[in-house]
Amino acid sequence: MPKSERPRLQTDIAEQLASQETPRVKWKVVAQIAGAFAVLWVTAFITVPFVSYWGVGVVGVLTLVAIGFGIYIWRMTSKSAAIIDIMKSATDDVGRQRALDALAQGGSGDAMKVLARAQLLAQTDPNEAQRVLEELDIEKVPNVVQDDVRGQLAMMYLRNNRVNDARKLTDGIRLDRRPDPRSKGLYAAVMAEALARSGAPDEARKLLETYPPAEAAGDEVRIMLLRAQVFTFMAQKKRGLAKQALDAMAAIEPGLLGGFVYKGASPELVALAKQSIMENMGGPKVKYKRG
């Protein structure tokens, strides 16, 4: 990630961590499920004269499965809560280092801790964050965090212009499994950028139309969606729309547009980004036809 992109995103991430609610077990839901199983057990014993003890056996199996699943969810929730509490302490350089040290305990096999470490490292050392995530075997990562690993690593690959590697990861992301608007918008942006830069801008635009930047949950997500729009509209040769997206990014922070000036970038995109920077810093404006 270019240095010019980091300050604003670091601030946004810090604010999100400070306000993020720690996951807790929802005991009301647990009580409701337990009540439903109590009804099943009563029903099973009432129907013994009609179906023998087969009904009791089926309910017993279902109960064991539910207990096992409940224990799994409880462990994951407890682990998530502990990790978030650690990350909330990373409010300055000293706190960040302490959080990184705490998250490093347990080795590289704990996917949730590795992911959290990478998120903190990305604020100051994106290359190290990428290396940490690359050590994970995504197929062996718990299902609940697989898409997070894919999305975060794909984001880093895109920043380093490893578009094909990013596309391989984003093709496996399922937005319908995302629990909150922020992560849906963030990973939709990463998916759209990977699509646009790998030759599928029409698919990218269709996806982006579902996640308007103006409705994004936080500047970090809005920036990512606007960035994806820039690559999508440029691939579709919609210069006017690409310019609008660049201007919207520059309105948040002009330095963000430095992310479009890199070795191998389209000269047309570089020129458009530089023009937008000039305009938003008081330079002469050039009118573009709406794409």
Rosetta blueprint (number, residue, H / E / L):
1 M L
2 P L
3 K H
4 S H
5 E H
6 R H
7 P H
8 R H
9 L H
10 Q H
11 T H
12 D H
13 I H
14 A H
15 E H
16 Q H
17 L H
18 A H
19 S H
20 Q L
21 E L
22 T L
23 P L
24 R L
25 V L
26 K L
27 W H
28 K H
29 V H
30 V H
31 A H
32 Q H
33 I H
34 A H
35 G H
36 A H
37 F H
38 A H
39 V H
40 L H
41 W H
42 V H
43 T H
44 A H
45 F H
46 I H
47 T L
48 V H
49 P H
50 F H
51 V H
52 S L
53 Y L
54 W H
55 G H
56 V H
57 G H
58 V H
59 V H
60 G H
61 V H
62 L H
63 T H
64 L H
65 V H
66 A H
67 I H
68 G H
69 F H
70 G H
71 I H
72 Y H
73 I H
74 W H
75 R H
76 M H
77 T H
78 S H
79 K H
80 S H
81 A H
82 A H
83 I H
84 I H
85 D H
86 I H
87 M H
88 K H
89 S L
90 A L
91 T L
92 D L
93 D H
94 V H
95 G H
96 R H
97 Q H
98 R H
99 A H
100 L H
101 D H
102 A H
103 L H
104 A H
105 Q L
106 G L
107 G H
108 S H
109 G H
110 D L
111 A H
112 M H
113 K H
114 V H
115 L H
116 A H
117 R H
118 A H
119 Q H
120 L H
121 L H
122 A L
123 Q L
124 T L
125 D L
126 P H
127 N H
128 E H
129 A H
130 Q H
131 R H
132 V H
133 L H
134 E H
135 E L
136 L L
137 D L
138 I H
139 E H
140 K H
141 V L
142 P L
143 N H
144 V H
145 V H
146 Q H
147 D H
148 D H
149 V H
150 R H
151 G H
152 Q H
153 L H
154 A H
155 M H
156 M H
157 Y H
158 L H
159 R H
160 N L
161 N L
162 R L
163 V H
164 N H
165 D H
166 A H
167 R H
168 K H
169 L H
170 T H
171 D L
172 G L
173 I L
174 R L
175 L H
176 D H
177 R H
178 R L
179 P L
180 D L
181 P H
182 R H
183 S H
184 K H
185 G H
186 L H
187 Y H
188 A H
189 A H
190 V H
191 M H
192 A H
193 E H
194 A H
195 L H
196 A H
197 R H
198 S L
199 G L
200 A L
201 P H
202 D H
203 E H
204 A H
205 R H
206 K H
207 L H
208 L H
209 E L
210 T L
211 Y L
212 P L
213 P H
214 A H
215 E H
216 A L
217 A L
218 G L
219 D H
220 E H
221 V H
222 R H
223 I H
224 M H
225 L H
226 L H
227 R H
228 A H
229 Q H
230 V H
231 F H
232 T H
233 F H
234 M H
235 A H
236 Q L
237 K L
238 K L
239 R H
240 G H
241 L H
242 A H
243 K H
244 Q H
245 A H
246 L H
247 D H
248 A H
249 M H
250 A H
251 A H
252 I H
253 E L
254 P H
255 G H
256 L H
257 L H
258 G H
259 G H
260 F H
261 V L
262 Y L
263 K L
264 G L
265 A L
266 S L
267 P H
268 E H
269 L H
270 V H
271 A H
272 L H
273 A H
274 K H
275 Q H
276 S H
277 I H
278 M H
279 E H
280 N H
281 M L
282 G L
283 G L
284 P L
285 K L
286 V L
287 K L
288 Y L
289 K L
290 R L
291 G L
